[in-house]
């Protein structure tokens, strides 16, 4: 089916651009925006994705302020047109490729709303392509792009409203990864929920170590993506320090030390220490201390929301009080994405840390 993009000289196959080169139903073209105040007062994450082989587009936004999390998810048929990124109340527009994006979320009953424009702060960093095979099946075959930026505009999270210029970053990825479309995932084990794998089972021993880092410092941005399996083998080890002044890449990472979880006086996980090694083998310590935690179930990943077939526009969401002990016990506090304070050598910055290593229930 012809779309507006087909008039550009950008074809990669003999098909029209609504078709991917692979028929894998998991093929996806996704994006993620991270928005936070420099004081660590709030965190917003907005994600979206198209699934050409499912003919679907969906998106979500989660906003957190003062232990209140507001979630909104929307999905609709793609109608084969990948140039239209509007999903009901969630509206996304490319203003200037690799430089400016606009994200707008209309008012709904779920109390999360914004009108923001992303402005690039550094050039985009292209991670090395990832190919991981598990149990003779392709688990990951994708590419990621990260970019540091600022956001201008306003946000509303519940009764909290603020406007101005905010810190943040954005992520783009495309390819195949993770579960099949519609597949429900266990939040503790990150495995598909089946009759033989009940969600009440404890996490398997020898769990993987993961850290996805988008840290903003005054003079540079630090992007990192690290994943080590339960046997200590590196599956992914990539990242870079990118200077704001001239956009140069100061160093790239190809190895990390397995993180050490720092515990508080009660024996609960409080922060992470790790060492990142550059291409010359020089290691620099990175310390991460969470400021705001986001329950990862808000984006619907564990409910099989991504890529689910819909016959028309579908909108859902909820508001959570994360200060309640019952909530923390059920979902795990400090479990998944978080706004963190980073110390890289002598420098202090703020940004996003995504890891399951700091799971706690109080």
N, C-alpha and C positions, 0 to 999 in steps of 0.2 A: 504494500500500500504506500503510495506517495505521501510525503509529508513536507513541510516547508524546508526542513534541513536537506532534502534531496536535491534542492536547487543549488547547494554549495558543492564545490569540487572537493569533497572529503570522503568519497566512498572507498571502502576497504575490501569489499566483496562484490560479487555480481548482483547481490540482492539490494533492495531498497534499505534505507537506514533503520527501518523499524525491525529488522531482523538481525540477530546476533550471529556471529560466525559459528557458534556452537549451539546445539539444541538442548544443552543441559538446562533443566528447569530452574536451577539455582542461579543462573547467570543474572548478575545485578550490576547496576551502575548507581553508586550511592554517594551521599555527601553528609557531612556533619559540621555544625557550627557550634563553637564553644564561646560563651559570652560571660564575663564576670567583672565585678567591680574591682578596682585596684586595692580596695580596703578589705576584700573578701566578704562583702556583705551579702551578695547573692550569686547564684549560678544559674545560667540557662544553657541548655543543650537542645539543639534542634537537628533532627536527622530526617533524611528523605531518601527514597530509592525508586528506581524503575526496574521492572522485571519483564523484558520484552517477550520472553518465552512463556510468561504467565499472562501477558497483556494487562499488567497491573502497575499502579503507582501508589505509594503510600508515604506517610510522613508522621512525625511525632515531635512534640516539644514538652520538655520537663523544666519547670522553674522551681527553685528552692530558695526560701528566705525564712530565717528564724525557725528552722525545723519544720516548716510547712512546705510540702511538695505538691505541686499542681501539675497534672498530666493531661495531655490532649493528644489523641491519635486519630488519623483520618486516612482513608483509602478509597480508591475508585478505579474503575477500568481505565487503562491507559489509552484505549482507542487508537493504538498504534502510533500516536503522536508524542514523541519524546521531547518535543520543543515546548510543550505546555506543562509547566511544573506547578500549577495551581491545584490544590487538593482540598476543596471545600474551604474551611477557615484558614488553612495554611497556604500561604502564597510565597513563591520563591522565584526570583528573577535574576538572571545574569546581566548586569549592567555593562561590565567591561571584563572580558575573560581574563583570568589570572590577576585581577585587580579589584573589581568591585562587584558585590552581590547585594541584593536587597531581600530581606526576610520580613514578612508581615504576617501576623496572626490576628485574626478578628476576634472580637469578644464572644465568648461562649459561657455556658454555665460553670465551666471548670476553672475560671479565674486566672487564666494565663493569657497574656496579650502582649504584643510588641510591634514596633515598626523600626527596624534597624537596617543600617547600611554597613556592610563590611568593606573596609579599606585595607589593602595589602600593606604590610609593614616590611616584609622581606620577600624575596622571590620564593616561589613554591619549591619545596624540596621533594624530589622523586625518590622514594625508597626502591631498593632493588626488588624485582619481581619475586614473588614467593610461590614455591611449589612444594606442597606437603602431601604425601600419600600415607593413608592410614588403613590398615586391614585390606590392602590391595585396592582401595578406592581413593579417589582424589578428594582430599579434605579441604585444601586451600590451593587455588591457582589464581592469583590476583595481584594487582598493583595498588599501592597507596601513594598519595601525594599530600603533603602537609604544608600549610602556609600560616605564618604569623600575621596578625592584623589588629586593627582597632575597629570598634563599632560606634557609630553615631546614631542617636535616636532616643527612644524611650522604651521602657518595659513596665509591665504590671504583673505582679505575682500576688494574688489575693488582694489584700488592702495596701500592699507596698507598691509605690509608684516612684520611679526615678528616671531622669533623662540626663543626657550629656554624652561624654565619650567614655567608652569602656574598653577593657583589654580583651584579648581572646585570640582565637585561631580558627582555622577550618581544615577539614580533611575531605579528600575525595578518594574513592576507591572503585575499582570495577573488576569483574571476573567472577569466579566461583568460590564460595566459602561456606563452611559450617553446615547447618542442618538443611534438609529438604524444605521447600516451601510448605507452610502450614504445620511444620513439625513442632510439637511442644517440647521445651527443653527444661531439664531440672536445674533450678537456680543454684543448688549447692554443688552438684557434680559436673554441670555443663554437658550432660549426656542426654540423648533423647529419652523421654519417658515412655517406657513400654511395660508390658505385664511382668517382665523379668527384671525390670530396673525401676522399682518404685521410687517416688520422690522422697520417701521417708528414709531411704537407705543412706548411711553415712558416706561422705566423700571417699573415693578410693584412695588407698595409700600411694605414696610416690606421686602426688599430684604435680601438675605442671606449675612452673613459675612464669608469670607473665607481668609485663609492665608496658603500658602505652603512655608516653610522656609528651606533653605539649606545654613547655615552660617558657614564660615570658620574662626576660630580664631587661634592664634599662637599655643596654647597648647591643643585645643579641637575643636570639631565640634558640632554644634547645629542643629538638625533636628526637624522639627515640621510640623504638619498637623492639621489644625483647621478649623472647618466648623460649623456654627450656623445658624439655619433656621430663617425665618422672625419673628417668635414668641419668639426667644431667646433660643430655645432648642438646646442643643449640639448634633450635628449629628456625628461629629468626633472631638476628642481632644486627641492627641497622640504626642509623641516626646521624645527626649532624648539629654543629653549632654554626649559626648563620648570622653574620654581622648586619646590624640595621643600617649603619652609615653607608656602606657601599654594596651590600648584598652578597658579599663573598662568603664562601664556606670556609670557616676557619679550621675545622677538623671534622672528620667523619668517624663514626663508631662501627666497630665490627666484632666487639666482644663485651661482655659484662660479667661481673661477679654475681653469683647467686645472692639475692637480697637477704639482708639480715633484718628480721623484724625486731624493733625495739619495743619493749614492754613497759607499762607503767607500774606503779607500786602495787597494783592489784594483780599483776601478771597478765593484763590485757594488752593486745597489740596497740601501739600508739603511733609508730612511724616506721619508715623503711630507710635503711642505709645500703647503698650499692656503690660499685666502682665501675665507671664507663671507660673503656680502653679505646684510644683512637687508632688510626691506621699505622702509627709509629710504635704502638704498644705502650704508649704513655697512659697511665690510669689517673682519673680524677674522681674524687668522691662526690656522690650526689646523695643528699639527705632530703627526704620528703615527709612533710608533716601535714596531715589532712586538716582543712579548715571547715569545709562543708562537704557532707557526703550525700550522694543521690542514690536512692533505691533503684537498682538497675531494672526492676520489673516495670517501671513506669513507661518505658518505650515499647513494651509488648513483646520483646524478644523471647522471653520465656513462656509466653502464652501462644506462640505460633502466629503472631500478628503479621510478621514480615511476609510479603508476597502472597498472602492468602487471597484466593479467588473471591471476588465480589461482583455482584451483578449491577450495583449502582453505588453511589456515594455512601460511605459508612463513616460515622463519627462517634467516638467514645472517649471516655476519660474518667478521672477521679481525683479527689483531693485527699491527701494523707497528712496526719499529724505524726511525724516521726519521733516526737518526744515521748510518746507513749511506750511503756515497757513492753506491752503485748506486741506492738508493731516491731520493735527492735528484736524481740525474741523470734518472731515469725520470719522476718526478712533478713536479719543480720545487719547490724550497724557497721558503717565503714565497709560496705560490701559492694565493690564495683567502682563506678566513676566518682571522682571527688575533686573538688578544688583544693589545691595544696600549696603550701609554702615550700619552695625548693631552695636548698643551699648547694651551689655548685662551686666547689673550692671556697673562695672567700665571698662570692657574690650571692645575693638573695633575690629570688624571683617568685612569680606566682603563675599558676596554670593548672592544667588538667593531668591527673594521674588516674589511670584505669588499671586496677589490679584486684584480684580476689584474695590477695595474701593478707589483707588487713581485716578479714571478716571477724566481727564480734557481735554479741547480742545484747549489749547494754552501753 
